[in-house]
Amino acid sequence: METEAYTEDDPASHSFRGRTERNRPMFERGGLAYVYLIYGVHNCFNVTSGITGRGEAVLIRAAAPLEGIELMCANRRTEKPEYLCSGPGRLCQAFGIDRRHNGLSLLDGEIQLLVPLHDRRPEISTTKRIGITRGADRRRRFAVKGSRWVSRS
């Protein structure tokens, strides 16, 4: 798993310049999908994380594919598991996430985030964010230390 955090005081955040129709979910309650198109090609999946009125979200950059791998391979047109979810665009393509999911609840909607029931917590590394220019030095990129499933920097 790999994520990047964005808040409204962050020049790299879509919420930095205020609320717009595009970033509307960021200003709603936490637990919603915020999906947007980047470079006119790739969808990016975020989880809203703030309280209503505060523009915050966490970009899901990468994940370890555990179930549905055959479908993900078909969606991504690859048979290499390491290329299924290692990057925000790849992750969305593998899971079939697109802008139709923007604003949907992740608590009881079509996409749900589940917390593992075990007590073991992985060791997390914190680094500079990648793929941005403004605010790139902020250490808001989090990844499971040693994971082979993170995006390439």
N, C-alpha and C positions, 0 to 999 in steps of 0.2 A: 504494500500500500504506500502511496505517495500523495501528498496534498500540498497546497499552497493557500495561505490565508490572505484575505483582502478586507480592509476596513475603509471607511470613508475619509480617514485622514491620510490615506496612502495614495500617492500620485499615480500608481499603476492600477488602482481600483476603478472599476466602472462607476462606482458610486462617488468618486472624488469630486466631480463637478455637479453633484446633486441628482435628484430623481428624474428619470426619463421613462418613456414607455418601454424602452429596451431593458433597462435595469430595474424595473418595477419590483420583481420578486425579491431583490436584495433588500428592499426597504420594508418588506412584510415580515411576518413572524419567522422564526427559525424553523427548519425542517421542511422547506420547500425546495423544489428543483429550480435552478436558474441555469437555463441552457441557452447558449448564444453561438453564433457562427463566427469563426475567426478566419482571417485571410480569404473570406468568401468561399471556403471549402470545408473546413472541419468544425464539427460541433464540439463544444466544451461543456462539461457537466459540473455544476457547482451545487453545494448545499448551503442554503441560507442559514446564517448562524446568529443573527442578532435579534434584538427586540424590534417590534413594530416601530418604524420611523428611523431606524439606524441601518444604514447600508452596509451589510456585512455578508460575506459568503466565503466558502472554502472550495477551491477548485480541486476536483478529484483528478489527479494527474495519471495515476497508474494503480493497478490492482492485480492480485494473483488470481488467475482463473482457476476456479475450483469445481464448478459444475457447469453443464451446458457447453462444454468445450467444443463439441462437434458443431453446434449451431454458431458459436463464435468464429470458428474456423471458416464456416461457410460465409458468414457476414463479412469477414475480413479477407476472404479469398487467400488464405494461407493455411498451412498445416504446422507451422512453427509456433508452439505455445508462447514462446518469449516475445512474439510480435503481436499477440492478441490485444493486450491491455497496457502496454508499456508506452504511455503517452496519452494525453487527453483526447486527441482525435481518434486514435486507435481504440481507446476504451469505449468511446461513444459508438463507434462503428461496430465493435464486437458485441456490445449490449443492445444495439438498435436504438440508442437514445438520440433523439433529435429535438428540434424546436417545438414539436407538438407536446413535449413533456414539460416545457417551460411553465413554471408556476404551480405544478402539481405537488400535492402533499406526498412526502416520503414516509409518512407514518402509516397511511392507510390507502395509498394510491397504487397505480400500476407498477411503480418502482418503489421498493422498500429497502431501507438500510437496516440491517440486523446486527445486533451486538452479540459477539460470541459468548457462550455461557461459561467458558473456562476462566480461571483466575490468572493464567499466565499472560503477562503483558510483555510485548516485544520491546527491545531496546530501540529507541528512536534517534535518528540523526537530524540535525537542524543545519540547513545551508542557505546560501543566497538563492533567490528564486531564479529561474531560467526562462528564456523566451520573452523577456521584457527589457526595456531600457530604463524607464523611470522607476525609481524605488527598488531596483534590482539588488541593491546591497542589503536590504532588509532581510533578516534571517527568518523568513516565514515559510520556508519549504521544509516539509517534514516527511521522512521516509523511514521505513523499517530498516534498521541497520543491517547491511549485508544481503539485502533482498536482491534476487536476480530479476525481479519484476518491475523495478523502477524505470522511469523514462531515461533516455540518454541525455546527458548534459552537454 
